[in-house]
Amino acid sequence: MGVSVSVERLRVWLLVGAGLLVAVVAAFLGYAHYRTHRFLTELPGRLGVDIRQETNAFTYSQSDGKKTIYTIHAAKAIEHKDGKYTLRDVGIVLYGRKAERADRIYGNEFEYDQGAGLVRAVGEVQLDLEAPAAKDAAGKMDYAAGHDLSRQAGDVTGGRTIHVTTSGLVYQQKLGVASTDQGVTFEAGGMKGQAVGADYSSNTGLVTLHSAVKMVGLERGRPVVVTASRAELDRDNQTVTLSGAKYEVIGGASRSGEEERAQAENVIVHLRSDGSVERLNVNGEVKLEGGDGDSVMAPSGVMLLNAKSEPQSAILTGGVTYGIDEPLRKAAGKSTEARAAFDPTGHLKGLVLTGAVRMHERQRGAVVSSKVWNERNLNADAVELALSADRAGKMELQNATATGDARLAITNRDGSKSTSSSMAADRLTARFIPVDGVVHLEEVRGEGHTMLRRMTSAGVVNTSSGDSLDARFRQVMGSGLHSVSAGATAKQAHDEIASAVVQGHVVLTRQTARNGNEGSPLAEARATAERAVYDAKLGTTTLTGNVQVADAGSMLWADRVVADQATGNAVADGSVKVSYLQPGSDGVNSKMKSSGAGEEPVHVLAARAELKHDSGVTTFFGGAGRPARLWEEASQVEAPIIQFDQKKKSLLARGDEPGAGPVVHALLTSSAKPEGGKDGARRMSVLRVASRELSYSDMSREATFSDGVRVMSVDGKMDGQQVVVYLQPASAEGAGKAHEKTVASVQNGFMGGSVERMVASGHVVIGQSGRRATGEQVVYTASDGMFVLTGTASAPPQVVDDERGTVTGTVLRFHAGDDSVVVSNGGKTGAGERVRTETRVKKH
């Protein structure tokens, strides 16, 4: 989501710097005003109120017996008859609790009106705060006289001296207010600042910089500018309030070298007793801008800092938004609240976004005109980010956790082709990896109500749901999908799923356009399992554990199914069962039961199955000692290998080893008239057929058994090299009697309906009770139960009866239900005189 760069650019510490620098200036200015007020108020008493003369060049120090408290130097003091005093070339040094620190106030002229209670600085006033102290009494006198001691040996202040210059300073003793409407300038630690107008109230402890507050200088080697329209220091409550605050880094910080800014309408800085910043409260159009076109905005925020003024934590509330606008990258996001945590060095280590989190990113390839781009969207109730700093101090995203209906969507486009993937879960956890300075997705894990959806460039949509999800990613290139390691740069690569594991109550669906045409209605296949594994390199999904796969026309059960994601082809292993719905059935959720107008499904049992999606052909394989078995109501086929074509409604059954015996076994129903072909209730019987191979087409209703065939029924058996069985043609269910409806329903099914006729050829041998017939071809008609047996000139057909002997002729006709045989003789052309012989032998 590009969150690493966005987070790096938040720069919330910029507001800390702004508040800190202005607070320091305001504090020192107020402190200087306080010291000036105290000295000027007590000065007449120190000099003696009865002096009415001019005194030249005096220096005075006051101590408590242990250390010097202050030192005063004036080149001249003049008492006026009106009770006012003028002091010229004045210097005052005030010493702190530690001997190494001192503050100095000096100016050309001060006026004191004791009656009015006013002290006015005439001209410019200088203040040196936190200055180095003199080493001896002579040095103290020199310092008060204006000598510079900043370079003396043993300076322990570390160059922390703050120099302030102002003019027009007036102190109203009765009100306890010192003020100026003139410009105020200050300098400290290489930073220079200014403001227009200031006042200080000794009663409330409030110091105010009226307008045009500004400070410039270097921070961490970069030019910075701090501005505010107004600043207030509350000394009693130890707070600094800034209005219209803005902090700017001029160049050098961003990749583009442009400015970075932090601003807010109001900033409240809470200080510790030592003057360091403890907390920042900001509100009113809080905005952070990076030099690379990124920004963060919120109505309000709070930041906590440690004693070293490094941020510890920060909160932005009221609706947080961020944006990135770069030539090759656009991003936007929002949340109700954002919480940031920092390490001891002040680097951002964690960020928590809560409340309707929305993130969007779109990135192009190496150039703006590139047709290769990728897009990411993340939605969640909360997002938690973990970051770390590299050796250069740049923040890198390590982990991200999204909770509460978390959804991550990725779209990759290369010209006119596009692929997409999306993940959802109660909790999504992503791990990132830096590649050539670019952060890429490495892994995404989902917990609770997980969903994984992938769409190929061909428009095939694969969706899986479960209890848990583990997806691993790879970086691929556009226009050929070459891996990053092959020589391409990570900036041009996008992230794609390399593998994914979904576990627990897994449900998968696969949607494709019917007939392969885009815009056509979608055909859907659905599967359930305990575990699903996707492998992008192999392009397969492997399902295990109580696998069920269903589409509009079939349902499959197996221990394991491996499906090809591109073609939809699959291999099923272990206790394979398939049920195919026939036209008129009421869908896969009907528990494979036929409706009133439908038909019984075709069922198959096998040890293994290979499914071809486009052709609709499935090949079933039997196991050790167990052939594959296909059946539909009374019809059944068993064989080591059964190939079923669902679209053409045909099958091919065969053995798996050349030269094997009759390994194909089939059961077919036969409906014949009563014995002798008389009218009456039809007699239903079952034909058992064994052969080396079987091919069947439901369109022609023909079943061809070959390579040695045996047909068995209650009436006897028949052997031949090939047998073609013709089933009655399919017909619609009529409004007849109940048994006729049943017959019609069976007749409509796959390999359903009774046998209409059979044609056996190649050394035909028929065995019935008490007789045996041989020939080259026999035609059996089920409607009258008639066998028509023929042979060749050298081997004419023959019937051998145990009681009546042998009958031979060109054509032999007989019924299965009686002992009559009709013999026909004719010429080679069949046009000669025919002789008809009929012999009946009564059985005992």
Secondary structure, DSSP 8 states (H G I E B T S, - for coil): --HHHHHHTT-THHHHHHHHHHHHHHHHHHHHHHHHHHHHHHHHHHH-TT--SEEEEEEEEEE-SSSEEEEEEEEEEEE-TTSEEEEEEEEEEEE-SSTTEEEEEEEEEEEEETTTTEEEEEEEEEEEEEEE--SSHHHHHHHHTT---TTSTT--STT--EEEEEE--EEETTTTEEEEEEEEEEEETTEEEEEEEEEEETTT-EEEEEEEEEEEEEETTEEEEEEESEEEEETTTTEEEEEEEEEEE-SSSSTT---EEEEEEEEEEEE-TTS-EEEEEEEEEEEEE-TTSEEEEEEEEEEEE-TTS-EEEEEEES-EEEEEEETTEEEEEEESEEEEEE-TTS-EEEEEEEEEEEEEEEEE-SSTT-SEEEEEEEEEEEEEEEEEE-TTS-EEEEEEEEEEEEEEEEEEEETTEEEEEEEEEEEEEEEEEEETTEEEEEEEEEEEEEEEEEE-TT--EEEEEEEEEEEEEEEEETTT--BGGGT--GGGEEEEEEEEEEEEEEEEEEEEEGGG-TTS-EEEEEEEEEEEEEETTTTEEEEEEEEEEE-SSEEEEEEEEEEETTT--EEEEEEEEEEE--TT---GGGTT---TTS---EEEEEEEEEEETTTTEEEEE-BTTB-EEEEETTEEEEESEEEEETTTTEEEEE-SSTT----EEEEEEEEE-SGGG-SSS-EEEEEEEEESEEEEETTTTEEEEEEEEEEEETTEEEEEEEEEEEE-------SS-HHHHHHHHHHHSTT-S-EEEEEEEEEEEEEETTEEEEEEEEEEETTTTEEEEE--SSS--EEEETTTEEEE-SEEEEESSSS-EEEEE--SSS-S--EEEEE-----
